[in-house]
Amino acid sequence: MLNAGGWGTALAVLLAGQGYSVVLWARRPELAARIDRERCNAEYLPNVPIPIPVRATASLEAALDSAQVVVLAPISSALRELARRVAPLIAPDVLVVHGTKGLELGTWLRGSQVVEAELGPRFAGRVAALSGPTHAEEVGRGIPTAAVIACADPERAEALQRLFTTPSFRVYTNPDIVGVELCGAAKNVIGIAAGISDGLGYGDNAKAALTTRFIAELARLVQACGGCLTTVVGLAGIGDILATTTSRHSRNRWCGEQLGRGRPLAEVLASTRMVVEGVPATRAVLALAERAGVEMPITQQMGDILFAGRPPLAALAELMTRQMTAEAWL
């Protein structure tokens, strides 16, 4: 398990609960030592006991020695460097899956594309993605949810499905890795937007309308990029969107709420050590939409709020007064 943040730690706990021996890699030796000593990751996933089958280390070589499954769970901006370091240390028959919900800035590549580029041709089409409504705080505590494993190789997807499925973590397979990864990145954008609505003091109607219309523009983007509409209405799409727009655990929703209350973005981001993936995701989704020729008005307004300092009320006014049209999704 590569990266001892909240998500990586939660997955390590989940897999250890199934009887697997898990090595949890941390970037910082002091964090690895503290996890092994205290049997808890108080820094990123407090109050979740880490069972004995999990061993923490700061050595990638030790973490990958004899590994049969490699799970990469860093923030999106760190995925390429981690995959590059992993490449010479794993065998071609190892199962590789990432749990990163974001796109690479500049290249706008999806997570599996980034990992495959670093691992080389032997892993082309063989890297899977794990996504869905999966807040680490709940997965680590065994609170029931469902997720999806996406991979172009159905045998690998099914092997990972068997590995991750537990009585509290039901896993489905999906061959549409394009749609799954795009939904995983884009849901962060609506997470911030929903938080802004909450911060402004608006009600359930406003957030429901905002979310539904965002799903419409996400569907256009996913199909334009070669993904499937059915993925958007599945766990990686609507499932994850419902979680991130309503949960107290969502960093993106929290960030938006602070913005809605009038705090500047720089101040909000400086007040937490956790990464708010929706900020770079907004830039990435806008770039993809422009490349694909897809209209995404909510995402565009989010870009103006985050990167051009547009007041949320002005953005809302423009959305509400756009030219009238039919409720056509595609």
Legacy VTK file of the C-alpha trace (Angstrom):
# vtk DataFile Version 3.0
C-alpha trace
ASCII
DATASET POLYDATA
POINTS 330 float
0.000 0.000 0.000
1.832 3.066 -1.254
1.129 6.270 0.645
0.144 6.454 4.280
-2.406 9.239 3.957
-5.966 8.718 5.105
-7.058 6.769 2.022
-4.012 4.511 1.865
-4.291 3.794 5.574
-7.998 2.982 5.304
-7.342 0.545 2.468
-4.515 -1.063 4.419
-6.886 -1.602 7.355
-9.549 -3.001 5.025
-7.189 -5.498 3.383
-5.602 -6.547 6.667
-9.079 -7.289 7.975
-9.366 -9.860 5.198
-6.264 -11.622 6.447
-3.792 -10.207 3.931
-0.303 -9.156 4.947
-0.022 -5.445 4.106
3.038 -3.213 3.980
2.071 0.458 4.271
4.635 2.817 2.755
5.022 6.325 4.185
7.157 9.066 2.651
8.451 10.112 6.069
10.355 7.632 8.251
9.007 9.260 11.419
5.416 8.662 10.291
6.130 5.009 9.500
7.755 4.513 12.902
4.874 6.204 14.690
2.283 4.057 12.896
4.129 0.864 13.839
4.589 2.021 17.423
1.106 3.410 18.112
-0.898 1.128 15.736
-2.767 4.217 14.563
-2.246 6.953 11.967
-3.297 9.849 14.180
-2.068 12.374 11.630
-4.270 11.313 8.709
-6.846 8.811 10.004
-7.259 9.304 13.769
-9.086 6.881 16.045
-8.888 3.988 13.574
-6.862 1.079 15.011
-4.359 -0.423 12.580
-4.234 -4.215 12.912
-1.042 -6.199 13.348
-0.959 -7.574 9.745
-0.141 -4.002 8.631
3.548 -3.112 8.793
4.669 0.439 8.027
7.927 1.360 6.327
9.560 4.336 4.619
11.462 2.062 2.222
9.860 1.491 -1.168
12.135 -1.499 -1.701
10.872 -3.108 1.502
7.273 -2.247 0.704
7.453 -3.853 -2.739
9.574 -6.886 -1.883
7.589 -9.956 -3.028
4.441 -7.854 -3.448
1.690 -9.488 -5.482
-0.582 -6.437 -5.506
0.543 -2.806 -5.570
-1.907 -0.082 -4.598
-0.901 3.531 -5.300
-2.883 6.037 -3.241
-1.096 9.419 -3.359
-2.536 12.811 -4.246
-2.762 13.342 -8.006
0.259 15.661 -8.190
2.494 12.975 -6.650
1.278 10.002 -8.708
3.814 10.188 -11.545
6.862 10.449 -9.315
5.662 7.525 -7.208
4.950 5.389 -10.288
8.405 6.234 -11.650
10.034 5.032 -8.443
7.918 1.887 -8.428
8.668 0.904 -12.049
12.033 -0.846 -11.557
10.890 -2.607 -8.383
7.905 -4.676 -9.545
7.460 -7.748 -11.711
5.244 -7.696 -14.832
2.702 -10.106 -13.307
1.952 -7.848 -10.301
-1.573 -6.454 -10.047
-1.441 -2.639 -10.038
-4.338 -0.409 -8.994
-4.457 3.271 -8.103
-6.947 5.086 -5.901
-6.120 8.659 -6.942
-9.059 10.880 -7.918
-7.573 13.576 -10.085
-5.939 14.473 -13.400
-2.326 15.409 -14.015
-1.923 19.142 -14.448
-0.445 20.194 -17.764
-0.877 16.848 -19.518
-4.483 16.369 -18.315
-3.840 12.620 -18.234
-5.957 10.266 -16.145
-4.341 8.343 -13.306
-4.028 5.033 -15.128
-2.429 6.789 -18.102
0.156 8.392 -15.831
0.986 5.102 -14.118
1.164 3.141 -17.386
3.462 5.756 -18.902
5.934 5.242 -16.067
5.618 1.461 -15.725
6.126 0.939 -19.443
4.553 -1.110 -22.259
4.297 -4.291 -20.169
1.515 -2.620 -18.143
-0.367 -1.031 -21.060
-4.097 -1.484 -20.429
-3.375 -3.410 -17.232
-3.501 -0.676 -14.567
-6.802 -0.494 -12.691
-8.559 2.358 -10.883
-10.529 2.120 -7.634
-13.252 4.739 -7.239
-16.702 5.451 -5.814
-18.212 6.909 -2.616
-15.294 5.970 -0.391
-14.423 8.503 2.294
-11.441 7.108 4.179
-12.932 8.011 7.555
-15.804 5.582 6.943
-13.973 2.841 5.031
-11.396 2.614 7.812
-14.162 2.072 10.358
-15.905 -0.608 8.320
-19.003 1.482 7.581
-20.725 -0.145 4.579
-20.248 1.251 1.084
-19.742 0.102 -2.496
-16.983 0.914 -4.961
-15.914 0.135 -8.492
-12.742 -1.350 -9.973
-12.177 -0.201 -13.554
-9.683 -1.869 -15.857
-9.438 -2.651 -19.557
-8.290 -6.162 -18.588
-11.369 -7.974 -17.193
-9.359 -10.740 -15.530
-7.343 -8.219 -13.549
-10.476 -6.305 -12.635
-12.107 -9.470 -11.322
-8.996 -10.462 -9.364
-8.931 -7.069 -7.672
-12.673 -7.250 -7.082
-12.171 -10.487 -5.126
-9.267 -8.942 -3.219
-11.052 -5.787 -2.077
-14.560 -7.111 -1.448
-15.474 -7.467 2.226
-18.777 -7.689 4.105
-18.707 -3.874 4.394
-16.999 -2.980 1.090
-18.845 -4.277 -1.967
-16.881 -3.936 -5.208
-18.227 -3.924 -8.772
-16.156 -4.122 -11.963
-16.419 -1.673 -14.864
-14.464 -1.811 -18.145
-14.959 1.950 -18.682
-11.795 3.209 -17.041
-12.051 6.503 -18.979
-15.435 7.319 -17.480
-14.562 6.100 -13.998
-11.409 8.198 -13.761
-12.996 11.315 -15.254
-15.887 11.067 -12.797
-13.450 10.604 -9.914
-11.665 13.821 -10.804
-14.698 15.904 -11.745
-16.700 15.072 -8.618
-14.216 17.205 -6.687
-15.346 20.249 -8.678
-18.998 19.897 -7.705
-17.902 19.170 -4.139
-16.515 22.699 -3.884
-19.531 24.178 -5.682
-21.948 22.449 -3.298
-19.948 23.730 -0.366
-20.196 27.280 -1.695
-23.967 26.858 -1.837
-23.944 25.711 1.794
-21.677 28.585 2.808
-24.020 31.081 1.202
-26.822 29.691 3.327
-28.822 28.232 0.473
-31.001 25.182 0.958
-31.499 21.683 -0.349
-33.246 22.832 -3.521
-30.293 24.935 -4.627
-27.753 22.200 -4.004
-29.886 19.550 -5.696
-30.365 21.718 -8.785
-26.667 22.628 -8.927
-25.601 19.002 -8.579
-28.037 17.699 -11.167
-27.010 20.227 -13.783
-23.354 19.460 -13.084
-24.064 15.782 -13.740
-25.473 16.826 -17.121
-22.281 18.626 -18.095
-20.121 15.813 -16.717
-22.049 13.354 -18.901
-21.244 15.436 -21.979
-17.542 15.490 -21.089
-17.314 11.765 -20.353
-18.974 10.808 -23.635
-16.849 13.284 -25.608
-13.716 11.694 -24.131
-14.823 8.148 -25.001
-16.453 7.115 -21.733
-19.941 5.742 -21.113
-23.033 7.517 -19.858
-23.849 4.530 -17.646
-20.647 5.193 -15.684
-21.817 8.722 -14.862
-25.005 7.363 -13.270
-23.061 4.682 -11.381
-20.911 4.541 -8.266
-17.970 6.483 -9.701
-20.290 9.220 -10.923
-23.495 9.969 -9.055
-22.443 7.763 -6.127
-19.267 9.702 -5.462
-20.945 13.025 -6.231
-23.607 12.376 -3.585
-20.893 11.586 -1.046
-18.715 14.597 -1.749
-21.570 17.129 -1.904
-23.157 16.078 1.389
-20.488 14.619 3.651
-18.874 16.293 6.632
-15.742 14.338 5.655
-15.433 16.013 2.236
-12.493 18.411 2.092
-13.848 19.813 -1.170
-17.262 20.595 0.296
-15.574 22.127 3.349
-13.375 24.302 1.138
-16.400 25.524 -0.802
-18.290 26.285 2.373
-15.444 28.499 3.554
-15.414 30.302 0.208
-19.171 30.815 0.429
-18.689 32.421 3.818
-16.283 34.942 2.306
-12.832 33.543 3.083
-10.213 33.923 0.303
-9.078 30.688 -1.364
-5.439 31.152 -0.359
-6.429 31.514 3.279
-8.660 28.439 3.135
-5.958 26.259 1.581
-3.326 27.530 4.016
-5.520 26.567 6.971
-5.348 22.812 6.283
-2.500 20.399 5.674
-4.803 18.221 3.576
-4.910 18.644 -0.202
-8.161 19.971 -1.679
-8.133 18.074 -4.991
-11.075 20.039 -6.384
-8.901 23.108 -6.962
-6.460 21.555 -9.472
-9.278 19.327 -10.759
-11.260 22.391 -11.810
-8.373 23.624 -13.925
-7.880 20.175 -15.441
-11.558 19.573 -16.222
-11.831 22.986 -17.871
-8.826 22.182 -20.062
-10.318 18.839 -21.086
-13.671 20.463 -21.828
-12.016 23.066 -24.046
-10.063 20.371 -25.883
-13.214 18.291 -26.401
-15.423 21.262 -27.308
-17.813 20.569 -24.425
-19.831 23.289 -22.709
-19.532 23.119 -18.903
-21.041 26.338 -17.488
-20.932 25.336 -13.812
-17.309 24.243 -14.074
-16.488 27.480 -15.920
-17.998 29.564 -13.125
-16.049 27.508 -10.587
-12.870 28.314 -12.492
-13.711 32.016 -12.370
-14.357 31.838 -8.624
-11.181 29.898 -7.834
-8.704 31.455 -10.239
-10.111 34.878 -11.173
-11.538 35.935 -7.816
-15.112 36.149 -9.035
-17.616 36.560 -6.177
-19.807 33.441 -5.806
-23.000 35.525 -5.976
-21.954 36.942 -9.348
-21.240 33.444 -10.639
-24.634 32.258 -9.438
-26.391 35.195 -11.090
-24.816 34.337 -14.444
-25.837 30.694 -14.155
-29.414 31.601 -13.260
-29.799 34.074 -16.115
-28.266 32.019 -18.920
-30.338 31.641 -22.082
-33.373 29.468 -21.443
-33.202 25.966 -22.856
-34.641 22.457 -22.590
-33.422 19.925 -20.060
-31.380 18.053 -22.642
-28.376 16.256 -21.212
-26.558 15.315 -24.379
LINES 1 331
330 0 1 2 3 4 5 6 7 8 9 10 11 12 13 14 15 16 17 18 19 20 21 22 23 24 25 26 27 28 29 30 31 32 33 34 35 36 37 38 39 40 41 42 43 44 45 46 47 48 49 50 51 52 53 54 55 56 57 58 59 60 61 62 63 64 65 66 67 68 69 70 71 72 73 74 75 76 77 78 79 80 81 82 83 84 85 86 87 88 89 90 91 92 93 94 95 96 97 98 99 100 101 102 103 104 105 106 107 108 109 110 111 112 113 114 115 116 117 118 119 120 121 122 123 124 125 126 127 128 129 130 131 132 133 134 135 136 137 138 139 140 141 142 143 144 145 146 147 148 149 150 151 152 153 154 155 156 157 158 159 160 161 162 163 164 165 166 167 168 169 170 171 172 173 174 175 176 177 178 179 180 181 182 183 184 185 186 187 188 189 190 191 192 193 194 195 196 197 198 199 200 201 202 203 204 205 206 207 208 209 210 211 212 213 214 215 216 217 218 219 220 221 222 223 224 225 226 227 228 229 230 231 232 233 234 235 236 237 238 239 240 241 242 243 244 245 246 247 248 249 250 251 252 253 254 255 256 257 258 259 260 261 262 263 264 265 266 267 268 269 270 271 272 273 274 275 276 277 278 279 280 281 282 283 284 285 286 287 288 289 290 291 292 293 294 295 296 297 298 299 300 301 302 303 304 305 306 307 308 309 310 311 312 313 314 315 316 317 318 319 320 321 322 323 324 325 326 327 328 329
